[in-house]
Amino acid sequence: MSLHVTEFLLNPAKDEFGPIVVLHGDDRYMKQEAIKAIEPIVLGDEEDTSMTRFDGKRLERELPPSTLFDELKTVSMWGDKRLVIVDEAEKFVSAFRGKLEKYLEAPSKSSLLILDVKSWSKATRLAKLVAKIGLDLECKELKGGQLAKWISDTAGQLHQKQISRDAALLLVEMVGTHCGQIHQELEKLTTFVGDQPRISPDDIRAVVGGWKAETTWAMTGAVRDGNIGDALKYLDHLLVAGEAPQKILGGLTFVWRKYFKATQLAVQGTPLKQALKDAGVFPRDVDSSDRYLRRLSRQRAEKISHWLLETDLNLKGNSRLAPRLELERLLFLLSGKS
């Protein structure tokens, strides 16, 4: 069977692998995602003891081909299945195509072989054997309508969110065509929209903003970690580049409304780390956010919503201070330095 890897990853368990899977193309991220999806299906809880990886270049140059085939025929001591992966297998396949074809005429019933290659000619006898009894997955970047469809399918099936074609194309325009990067942004967007069923172009503009968005994230991280000097430097970069003060405040609000919600949950009795998770803080940021709120103190954390609202009103005309000074004041308050 032949599929594009993105189609396979939407529901890996529905496809039969047979004795061999070939990953062909130049998208390393998607190849690794495919392997991560295949491992637990084939091996269950025995990944560490029933999986072997070979460097294809070394296998072709330094080791006899029997090394691979002996491994495939070895019975696992710990599980019913073995998974054998050959990375960068291009030259190995070229050099030992006949031996691979002979192996596939009577393959081991307890082993799955994964070959990682860049190019794959479907006219060869080996390719035809793979298509008949195994699975070949094309791991190349999608373009145009195919990419927009994949974004829509991924948002719907993995994140339960709708996304229009225009929004999908805007996401590609801002992020590029690399599926790994797009998927990371979809995860951020899913968190950003919360219970809303649809990801809109405005949501994408708010969350995915090129270097300005990255600078905003760096600024929020610096505030959280108490590095007020770095935070002010990032703020200056944004303002000098023409970023609207209200938009900068929007980035801060997106992060700190989660901290305020977590504070409320913690006051009600939820352990702080769990409260942060429940409030939607990214898993990788939970530990640093826990340290931040403990350093800030409960009394100050309960004022977060007030500080954000006050700054918003001041930027809209309630204050005579320059927008830069309003934002600098907010950064000092949020960092716990004032």
C-alpha positions in Angstrom: 0.0 0.0 0.0 1.2 3.5 -0.8 0.2 6.6 1.2 1.4 10.1 2.0 2.7 10.1 5.5 0.3 12.9 6.6 -2.7 10.7 5.7 -1.2 7.8 7.6 -0.5 9.9 10.7 -4.2 10.9 11.0 -5.0 7.3 11.9 -2.0 5.0 12.1 -3.7 2.1 13.6 -6.0 1.5 10.7 -3.3 0.4 8.2 -1.6 -2.9 8.0 2.2 -2.7 8.0 3.0 -6.1 6.8 6.7 -7.1 7.2 8.1 -3.8 5.8 7.5 0.0 5.9 9.5 2.3 3.6 9.7 6.0 4.5 10.8 7.9 1.4 11.4 11.6 0.9 13.3 14.4 2.6 10.9 15.4 5.4 12.8 14.3 8.5 10.2 15.5 10.9 7.4 13.4 9.3 9.7 10.3 9.2 10.3 10.5 12.9 6.6 11.1 13.6 5.8 8.0 11.5 8.3 5.9 13.5 6.9 7.2 16.8 3.4 6.2 15.7 4.5 2.8 14.5 6.5 1.8 17.6 3.7 1.4 20.2 1.4 -0.3 17.7 4.0 -3.0 16.8 5.8 -3.3 20.2 3.3 -2.3 22.8 5.3 -1.7 26.0 8.5 -3.4 24.7 10.0 -0.6 22.7 13.4 -0.6 24.5 14.0 -4.3 24.4 12.6 -5.2 21.0 13.8 -2.5 18.7 17.1 -2.2 16.8 18.3 0.7 14.7 21.1 0.5 12.2 23.0 3.3 10.5 22.5 2.5 6.8 25.8 4.0 5.8 27.7 1.9 8.2 25.6 -1.2 7.4 26.5 -0.8 3.7 30.2 -0.1 4.2 31.4 -2.0 7.3 29.0 -4.8 8.2 27.9 -7.8 6.2 24.3 -7.7 5.0 23.6 -10.8 7.0 23.8 -8.6 10.1 20.5 -7.1 9.2 18.8 -10.3 8.1 20.0 -12.2 11.1 18.5 -9.4 13.3 15.2 -9.7 11.5 15.1 -13.5 12.1 16.0 -13.2 15.8 13.1 -14.1 18.1 12.5 -11.5 20.7 13.1 -12.7 24.3 10.6 -10.1 25.7 7.8 -9.6 23.2 6.1 -11.2 20.2 7.4 -8.6 17.8 10.7 -7.0 16.7 11.2 -3.6 15.1 14.3 -3.1 13.0 15.0 0.3 11.5 17.7 1.2 9.0 18.3 5.0 8.9 19.7 6.6 5.8 19.3 3.3 4.0 19.7 4.7 0.4 23.1 3.1 -0.4 22.3 -0.1 1.5 19.1 -0.6 -0.6 21.0 0.1 -3.8 23.8 -2.3 -2.9 21.6 -5.2 -1.6 18.3 -4.8 -3.4 18.4 -8.4 -4.5 18.9 -9.7 -0.9 16.0 -7.5 0.3 13.8 -8.9 -2.5 14.7 -12.4 -1.5 14.0 -11.7 2.1 10.5 -10.3 1.3 9.6 -13.5 -0.5 9.7 -15.3 2.9 9.9 -12.5 5.6 9.9 -13.1 9.3 6.4 -13.1 10.7 7.6 -11.6 14.0 9.7 -8.6 12.6 8.9 -5.3 11.0 11.6 -3.7 8.9 11.6 0.1 8.4 13.8 1.5 5.7 14.4 5.3 5.7 15.4 6.4 2.2 15.4 9.7 0.3 14.3 8.4 -3.1 12.2 5.4 -4.0 11.6 4.2 -7.5 8.2 2.4 -7.7 9.2 0.7 -10.9 11.6 -1.7 -9.2 10.7 -5.2 -8.1 11.5 -4.3 -4.5 9.0 -1.4 -4.6 6.3 -3.6 -6.1 6.9 -6.2 -3.4 6.6 -3.5 -0.7 3.4 -2.1 -2.2 2.0 -5.6 -2.3 2.8 -6.9 1.2 4.0 -3.8 3.1 3.5 -0.1 3.3 5.4 2.7 1.6 4.9 6.2 3.0 5.8 9.3 1.0 7.5 11.8 3.3 7.6 14.9 1.1 6.4 18.4 1.9 2.8 19.1 0.7 2.0 22.1 -1.4 -1.0 24.2 -2.3 -4.4 22.6 -1.9 -3.0 19.3 -0.5 -1.3 21.2 2.3 -4.4 23.3 3.1 -6.5 20.0 3.2 -3.9 18.4 5.6 -4.1 21.5 7.9 -7.9 21.2 7.9 -7.9 17.5 8.5 -5.3 17.8 11.3 -7.1 20.6 13.0 -10.3 18.6 12.9 -9.2 15.1 13.7 -6.4 15.8 16.2 -7.6 19.1 17.8 -11.4 19.1 17.1 -11.2 22.5 15.6 -12.5 23.9 12.2 -10.2 26.0 10.1 -11.2 27.7 6.8 -9.2 27.3 3.6 -8.3 31.1 3.8 -7.1 30.6 7.4 -5.0 27.6 6.4 -3.4 29.4 3.6 -2.6 32.3 5.9 -1.0 29.9 8.3 1.2 28.6 5.5 2.1 32.1 4.4 3.3 33.0 7.9 4.9 29.7 8.9 6.0 28.1 5.7 5.3 24.6 4.3 7.1 22.5 6.9 4.4 20.2 8.4 6.3 20.0 11.7 6.3 23.7 12.2 2.7 24.0 11.1 1.6 21.3 13.6 3.4 23.2 16.4 1.5 26.3 15.5 -1.8 24.4 15.4 -1.2 23.2 19.0 -0.6 26.9 20.1 -3.7 28.0 18.2 -5.9 25.3 19.8 -4.8 26.5 23.2 -5.4 30.1 22.2 -9.0 29.7 21.0 -10.0 27.5 24.0 -13.6 26.4 23.7 -14.2 28.2 20.4 -14.8 25.6 17.6 -13.1 27.5 14.8 -9.6 28.9 14.3 -10.0 32.2 12.4 -7.5 34.3 10.4 -7.5 36.8 13.2 -6.5 34.0 15.7 -3.6 33.2 13.4 -2.5 36.8 13.1 -2.6 37.1 16.9 -0.6 33.9 17.7 1.6 33.4 14.6 3.5 36.6 13.8 6.9 35.8 12.6 9.8 37.3 14.6 7.5 39.7 16.4 5.6 36.8 17.8 8.8 35.1 18.8 10.1 38.3 20.4 6.8 38.6 22.3 7.1 35.0 23.6 10.7 35.8 24.6 9.6 38.9 26.5 6.9 37.0 28.4 9.4 34.3 29.3 11.9 36.9 30.6 9.2 38.5 32.7 8.2 35.1 34.1 11.8 34.3 35.0 12.5 37.7 36.6 14.9 38.9 33.9 13.3 42.4 33.7 16.3 43.8 31.8 15.8 41.3 28.9 12.1 41.9 29.0 12.6 45.6 28.5 15.0 45.0 25.7 12.5 42.8 23.9 9.8 45.4 24.5 12.0 48.1 22.9 12.6 45.9 19.8 8.9 45.5 19.3 8.1 49.2 19.7 10.9 50.3 17.5 9.7 47.9 14.8 6.3 49.5 14.9 4.3 46.9 16.9 1.2 48.4 18.3 1.2 48.8 22.1 -2.3 47.2 22.3 -1.1 44.2 20.4 1.9 43.8 22.7 -0.6 44.0 25.6 -2.6 41.3 23.9 0.4 38.9 24.0 0.9 39.6 27.6 -2.8 39.1 28.4 -2.8 35.8 26.5 -0.2 34.4 28.9 -1.1 36.1 32.2 -4.8 35.4 32.1 -3.8 31.7 32.4 -1.7 32.6 35.5 -4.7 34.5 37.0 -7.0 31.5 36.3 -4.4 29.2 37.9 -4.2 31.4 40.9 -8.0 31.3 41.3 -8.0 27.5 41.1 -5.2 27.3 43.6 -7.0 29.5 46.1 -9.9 27.1 45.8 -7.7 24.2 46.7 -6.3 22.8 43.5 -2.5 22.0 43.8 -0.7 24.8 41.9 0.9 22.6 39.2 -2.4 21.0 38.4 -4.1 24.4 38.5 -1.6 25.6 35.9 -2.3 22.6 33.6 -6.0 23.2 34.0 -5.6 26.8 33.1 -4.0 25.9 29.8 -0.3 26.6 30.5 1.8 24.6 28.0 3.2 21.4 29.7 6.8 22.5 29.1 6.2 25.7 31.0 4.4 24.3 34.0 7.5 24.0 36.2 8.9 27.5 35.4 5.4 28.9 35.9 5.0 27.2 39.2 8.3 28.8 40.4 7.1 32.2 39.0 3.8 32.3 40.9 5.4 31.2 44.1 7.9 33.9 43.8 5.3 36.5 42.8 3.2 35.5 45.9 -0.5 34.9 46.0 -1.4 38.4 47.1 0.2 39.9 44.0 -1.0 37.1 41.7 -4.6 37.9 42.6 -4.0 41.5 41.2 -2.9 40.2 37.7 -6.4 40.8 36.2 -6.6 44.3 37.7 -3.1 45.2 36.3 -4.0 44.0 32.8 -7.4 45.8 32.8 -5.8 49.0 34.1 -3.1 49.0 31.5 -5.7 48.4 28.7 -7.8 51.4 29.9 -4.7 53.5 30.2 -3.6 52.7 26.6 -7.0 53.6 25.5 -6.8 57.1 26.9 -7.2 56.9 30.7 -3.6 58.0 31.3 -1.3 60.7 30.1 1.7 58.5 30.3 3.3 57.4 27.0 2.3 53.8 25.9 5.9 52.7 26.4 5.9 53.8 30.0 2.5 52.1 30.6 3.9 48.8 29.2 7.2 49.1 31.1 5.2 49.6 34.3 3.2 46.5 33.6 6.3 44.4 33.0 7.7 45.5 36.4 4.4 44.6 38.1 4.1 41.2 36.4 7.8 40.4 37.1 7.4 41.1 40.8 10.2 43.7 40.7 8.1 46.8 41.6 
